[in-house]
Amino acid sequence: MLDNTVLAYGLIVLALIFLAAELVLPTFGVLFVLGLAALVVGIAMTFTMSTSQGMVTLIAVFVIIPILGPILLHYWPKTALGKRFFLSGPQEDDTLANMPTNLELEQLRGRYGKAVSSLRPSGVVEFDGKRVDCMSEGSMIDPGQWVRCIDVKAGKVMVRQVERPPDLGDIDPSDLT
């Protein structure tokens, strides 16, 4: 009788392993069918030993599978086969940063401009005769104040208020970082 119990629970464990392996290995359903068959035979064998043992095993299987299922599905996209099923798109910052308008804004990094409107914290700043929507670091900046572009991220130009800049003709924008 002990040998049948070990065999029955061994089949149930083997069935769970086969069902989990089906997610990782491309067997086209072979392991799924074998796992399902082993699960049914294992549960049926526990019922032949005693009805109460069979019911406890059946309830345990119906509790374990819903717990293990989401755990396996969490790790499945990280496997080789899972990577084929789940596509990963580009990061939002990557796509926005490569847009032509944002590549143009990248050239403003380190440059000086003058606030055309109040920045509370967003407003308009003029850089070399071109008006650009900008955001201050959080402080309010009045119109006519000098600002410097400190960062460009995902199409947003961040500026900081500065004192009157040195002679703008002698400055290379790459030296202002």
Salt bridges, closest charged atoms under 4 A:
GLU104 OE2 - LYS130 NZ 1.98
GLU106 OE1 - ARG109 NH2 2.67
ASP128 OD2 - ARG111 NH2 2.41
GLU137 OE2 - ARG160 NH2 2.92
ASP151 OD1 - ARG109 NH1 2.82
